[in-house]
Amino acid sequence: MPSPLEDVQTGAGFLMEAAGSRPVFTPRQFTDEQRLFYKTARDFMEKEVLPVNERIEHMEEGLLPKLMRRAGDVGLLAVDIPEQYGGLGQDKTTSALVGEALALQGSFAVATGVQMGIGTLPILIFGTPEQKARYLPSLATAERISAYCLTEPGSGSDAMGAKTTATLDGDEWVLNGVKQWISNAGFADVFIVFAQVDGRFTAFIVDGGLPGLSTGAEEKKMGLKGSSTRQVILDNVRIPKENLLGDVGRGAVIAFNILNIGRYKLGISSTAIGKWAIGKALAYAAERKQFKTPIIDFPAIREKIAKMATCTYAAESMGWRLCGMLDARIERLDKGAPDHWKHAVDVIKDYAIEASILKVYGSESVGFVLDEALQIHGGYGFNSEYPIEQPYRDARVNRIFEGTNEINRMLIPGTLFKRVMQGKLDLMPAMSAVESEVKGGKTAAPPSDETPLALERFMTAQAKKVVIFAAGAAVQKHMADLDRQQELLLALADMIIDVWAADSVLSRVIQEVESDGAEASTARLAVARVVTTETYRRVAERARSLAGYLARNPPGMIRGIDQLAPYVPVDLITARRTLAAHLVEAGRYAL
Ligand SMILES: Cc1cc2nc3c(=O)[nH]c(=O)nc-3n(C[C@H](O)[C@H](O)[C@H](O)COP(=O)(O)OP(=O)(O)OC[C@H]3O[C@@H](n4cnc5c(N)ncnc54)[C@H](O)[C@@H]3O)c2cc1C
């Protein structure tokens, strides 16, 4: 795919650059081929998977693996795998588009997500040519199904605290331990297992059916009831020496790089459920009458619809922006080079902050959207015969797996500061510039003209300065013990998340207004107004709330924040009404 992005922003670069200053990749730039992949996956879901939802959720014996093999036959599970190993060698955008379509049934989404992602990518990226040739062709078709065994009963977030061991005995590794919460465990043929080799965290490929390898009973889960989740028990399991994945001691590199990919994909697939739920809520609210009025005509319901669409649009804008940046940079690498994947992983790692943002924002916004969709259904929303209850339960775990949202939040500023210390991110000049601006004593003034998006640009730019100002204060006081300042890290994370959401929405809407004109873009302009205003206000409020803890002179810090982000009276009620009217007329998420 020829990249529309000539000059690609590097990881976290959005924080220092002028608001909305770079072209971003958006759904309008999907190629015909990418759209076709999405359509094929969506058709597959509608024809083969959604009609058997009940049977999946009751764990009908053999059904989920059978459906995975059907998806494999159509090629849906092979998008990431290179052609030389029986795959289709598609880009990250295509892979995320297929993931978005498959997300429409939660249990199927988890099973295929493991197969395409954490269960296969470790071999694709870190495997030897022999391992790739041995496993990838059958994983591409789901002839073999994979599972990823990182978590243990005593170690979840602290994955490196795993107790499973691997000991070399002649030409074989001997594995012992218990893995917890392993998706696909009930029917997997290949297990990626992490274990300690004399205290060095290491990955292995373990074939199913070996003596000593067994699984526990199915976990009784709140949601995703059709997916298989079990313990995996390794009791003196012997595997050939050559099933070591990567080198001894490289397990953390494998585990965390693979999780980065899972994180942004989870953010994008969350938007599929968000869009679906908005459609269901609109349809129900148009039908349901109270006080002789369809409830969709009540402003309170319309406000909910507008809020649901706003965060879904923001997650979508961030997701495709990231995919565009990844593809543009990966496309420049030499695909034929023996170390191609190492470089591709380096590109993905560069966007670890954006990946964590998408995971947190996507999982929380879909949680919010489903909660409001359920509320719009009133008592019927609470009834399992209506459509919202199941995805509501299914979506809850999104905040827990792929790194809990607390862990991902802490990673966002943690990684940012680490990059600054390593000289990879030039934040210091931006910090000095903001400090000088504050010392200058002038209060920023919002634009007085009515040019579309001028106010949104101003608010996003100023919000960035407030984040940089607060980050500067945090570094000054707590550089030595930042990792123990969790409340501070969480607050900074929320500010950075908000800013990336605003910058991504603004950049996308700038492009769309340039192409369609302002008159045809009223709904999208309303989204931009809401997201940038909310960001501007929330970021300033969060920074103010840190002043008492961070500053030697809290009133001085608060004055600085007020100078950077003075209160701007923006009418969000009208903006949300405009957006809701557009969605009600369309009867679906049409942005
Ligand atoms: C349905 C399902 C499927 C799963 N599939 C897989 C799979 O296929 N493979 C796999 O390996 N794992 C899988 N998992 C496991 C999942 O990744 C873990 O549950 C997750 O990493 C959290 O670990 P934990 O449950 O042990 O929680 P804990 O790590 O014990 O966390 C409990 C709470 O403490 C918080 N916390 C932990 N550490 C800190 C800290 N340092 N600072 C502040 N707060 C902290 C957490 O954020 C959380 O709120 C799955 C889980 C579920 C529920």
The ligand as a Tripos MOL2 file, in Angstrom:
@<TRIPOS>MOLECULE
LIG
   53    58     1     0     0
SMALL
NO_CHARGES

@<TRIPOS>ATOM
      1 C1        -10.9400  -14.0790   30.3970 C.3       1 LIG1
      2 C2         -9.4660  -13.9690   30.5770 C.ar      1 LIG1
      3 C3         -8.6120  -14.4350   29.6030 C.ar      1 LIG1
      4 C4         -7.2400  -14.3710   29.7940 C.ar      1 LIG1
      5 N1         -6.3980  -14.9140   28.8470 N.ar      1 LIG1
      6 C5         -5.0720  -14.9990   29.1010 C.ar      1 LIG1
      7 C6         -4.1960  -15.7280   28.2230 C.ar      1 LIG1
      8 O1         -4.6220  -16.2310   27.1750 O.2       1 LIG1
      9 N2         -2.8880  -15.8340   28.5600 N.ar      1 LIG1
     10 C7         -2.3820  -15.2800   29.7030 C.ar      1 LIG1
     11 O2         -1.1840  -15.4250   29.9310 O.2       1 LIG1
     12 N3         -3.1750  -14.5950   30.5620 N.ar      1 LIG1
     13 C8         -4.5010  -14.4530   30.2940 C.ar      1 LIG1
     14 N4         -5.3240  -13.7840   31.1700 N.ar      1 LIG1
     15 C9         -4.7560  -13.2320   32.3870 C.3       1 LIG1
     16 C10        -4.7130  -11.7160   32.4230 C.3       1 LIG1
     17 O3         -3.7540  -11.2450   31.5390 O.3       1 LIG1
     18 C11        -4.4730  -11.3120   33.8810 C.3       1 LIG1
     19 O4         -5.6710  -11.5600   34.5720 O.3       1 LIG1
     20 C12        -4.0390   -9.8840   34.0320 C.3       1 LIG1
     21 O5         -2.7410   -9.7180   33.5560 O.3       1 LIG1
     22 C13        -4.0920   -9.4040   35.4910 C.3       1 LIG1
     23 O6         -3.4340  -10.2890   36.3320 O.3       1 LIG1
     24 P1         -4.1490  -10.8270   37.6550 P.3       1 LIG1
     25 O7         -5.5030  -11.3150   37.2680 O.co2     1 LIG1
     26 O8         -3.2400  -11.7500   38.3260 O.co2     1 LIG1
     27 O9         -4.3670   -9.5270   38.5290 O.3       1 LIG1
     28 P2         -3.2790   -8.8410   39.5100 P.3       1 LIG1
     29 O10        -2.0060   -8.6300   38.7660 O.co2     1 LIG1
     30 O11        -3.2300   -9.5730   40.7910 O.co2     1 LIG1
     31 O12        -3.9520   -7.4240   39.7440 O.3       1 LIG1
     32 C14        -5.0200   -7.2150   40.6740 C.3       1 LIG1
     33 C15        -5.2420   -5.7070   40.7810 C.3       1 LIG1
     34 O13        -4.0570   -5.0730   41.2960 O.3       1 LIG1
     35 C16        -3.5930   -4.0890   40.4000 C.3       1 LIG1
     36 N5         -2.1420   -4.0780   40.4120 N.ar      1 LIG1
     37 C17        -1.2870   -5.0930   40.1620 C.ar      1 LIG1
     38 N6         -0.0220   -4.6890   40.2440 N.ar      1 LIG1
     39 C18        -0.0540   -3.3870   40.5560 C.ar      1 LIG1
     40 C19         0.9430   -2.4010   40.7500 C.ar      1 LIG1
     41 N7          2.2500   -2.6350   40.6120 N.pl3     1 LIG1
     42 N8          0.5400   -1.1480   41.0610 N.ar      1 LIG1
     43 C20        -0.7670   -0.8540   41.1750 C.ar      1 LIG1
     44 N9         -1.7530   -1.7290   40.9730 N.ar      1 LIG1
     45 C21        -1.3920   -2.9940   40.6650 C.ar      1 LIG1
     46 C22        -4.1580   -4.4650   39.0530 C.3       1 LIG1
     47 O14        -4.2350   -3.3640   38.1670 O.3       1 LIG1
     48 C23        -5.5100   -5.0470   39.4280 C.3       1 LIG1
     49 O15        -6.4430   -4.0120   39.5670 O.3       1 LIG1
     50 C24        -6.7120  -13.7920   30.9740 C.ar      1 LIG1
     51 C25        -7.5930  -13.3030   31.9510 C.ar      1 LIG1
     52 C26        -8.9340  -13.3950   31.7800 C.ar      1 LIG1
     53 C27        -9.8330  -12.8850   32.8630 C.3       1 LIG1
@<TRIPOS>BOND
     1     1     2 1
     2     2     3 ar
     3     2    52 ar
     4     3     4 ar
     5     4     5 ar
     6     4    50 ar
     7     5     6 ar
     8     6     7 ar
     9     6    13 1
    10     7     8 2
    11     7     9 ar
    12     9    10 ar
    13    10    11 2
    14    10    12 ar
    15    12    13 ar
    16    13    14 ar
    17    14    15 1
    18    14    50 ar
    19    15    16 1
    20    16    17 1
    21    16    18 1
    22    18    19 1
    23    18    20 1
    24    20    21 1
    25    20    22 1
    26    22    23 1
    27    23    24 1
    28    24    25 2
    29    24    26 1
    30    24    27 1
    31    27    28 1
    32    28    29 2
    33    28    30 1
    34    28    31 1
    35    31    32 1
    36    32    33 1
    37    33    34 1
    38    33    48 1
    39    34    35 1
    40    35    36 1
    41    35    46 1
    42    36    37 ar
    43    36    45 ar
    44    37    38 ar
    45    38    39 ar
    46    39    40 ar
    47    39    45 ar
    48    40    41 1
    49    40    42 ar
    50    42    43 ar
    51    43    44 ar
    52    44    45 ar
    53    46    47 1
    54    46    48 1
    55    48    49 1
    56    50    51 ar
    57    51    52 ar
    58    52    53 1
@<TRIPOS>SUBSTRUCTURE
     1 LIG1         1 GROUP 0 **** ****
